[in-house]
């Protein structure tokens, strides 16, 4: 799982397939999702975590303005070649599985 620094968010989302996990600092369910991703992700199943209330989150919003309209967190957004597919709500490894399955096919 990657937690990008400011200036690295866009590059982190340009992998052929990656899950963007979006949360907020201090959110218990967001922490649960990050914990699930720490064991779920590997070199083939990449996850990127940003918090909308920090500078990396602001960078993610600038690149993908739809993120500013999310009112329920956490979410997982599968990206294929830098393009978002869908917003998947949840905070478990099952959420990560559902989001990843959207990129297969």
Rosetta blueprint (number, residue, H / E / L):
1 X L
2 X E
3 X L
4 X L
5 X L
6 X L
7 X L
8 X L
9 X H
10 X H
11 X H
12 X H
13 X L
14 X L
15 X L
16 X L
17 X E
18 X E
19 X E
20 X E
21 X E
22 X E
23 X E
24 X L
25 X L
26 X L
27 X L
28 X H
29 X H
30 X H
31 X H
32 X H
33 X H
34 X H
35 X H
36 X H
37 X H
38 X H
39 X H
40 X H
41 X L
42 X L
43 X L
44 X L
45 X L
46 X E
47 X E
48 X E
49 X E
50 X E
51 X E
52 X L
53 X L
54 X L
55 X H
56 X H
57 X H
58 X H
59 X H
60 X H
61 X H
62 X H
63 X H
64 X L
65 X H
66 X H
67 X H
68 X H
69 X H
70 X L
71 X L
72 X L
73 X L
74 X L
75 X E
76 X E
77 X E
78 X E
79 X E
80 X E
81 X L
82 X L
83 X E
84 X E
85 X E
86 X E
87 X E
88 X E
89 X E
90 X L
91 X L
92 X L
93 X H
94 X H
95 X H
96 X H
97 X H
98 X H
99 X H
100 X H
101 X H
102 X L
103 X L
104 X L
105 X L
